[in-house]
Amino acid sequence: MDSSSQTTASAAAEAGGVSSGGNGAMIHHQLDDLSPMQSSAAAGVSAAGILADDPKQNLTHVIYSIQKTLGILHQLYLTVSSFNVAAQLPLLQRILIDDGKNPDEFTRNVLNGCIANNQIAKGKTDAYKGLRRHLLEELDLTFPDEVEAYREIRASSAAESKRLAQLQSVLPNGDVKVKAEN
């Protein structure tokens, strides 16, 4: 091996952290510590010296480099195949994306639809509350004693429900309080 190829091989070895033998052969256990790019570059630089000295050693390095690259590609394949984007997107969003539409518009439309449905439901409950209030007012004019007894029953029932809710850690809306674990 001439002095210029020895200098190039030693420079590549220093850059990659690999030492070369007297004939330019790379030591295998040190190739394991290199990235595929570094090992390929180091093998390529030292290959000039190996070609002149030992073709079998050159073939061994090429096979080793290919096997290492295939191992890394296999790990990459396993990582990519374990990530399933389709399972994370709702069906309608996948259909929209396949049709070339913006999924943000879909999300905006769904939220606007939910808001509209909530406003409709709130309007209905407000209407029933107004009807109940109007009926109680009309009944109070017609049957004042019975309405007063009804209101007392409702008040005692509400007080009992509130007391039970406090004992059972239930919120007024029916949800259960979850105690924080220490």
Secondary structure, DSSP 8 states (H G I E B T S, - for coil): --HHHHHHHHHHHHHHT--B-TTS-B-HHHHTTS-HHHHHHHHHHHHHHHHHH-HHHHHHHHHHHHHHHHHHHHHHHHHHHH--HHHHS-HHHHHHHHTT--HHHHHHHHHHHHHHHHHHHHHHHHHHHHHHHHHHHHHHHH-HHHHHHHHHHHHHHHHHHHHHHHHTTB-TTS-B------
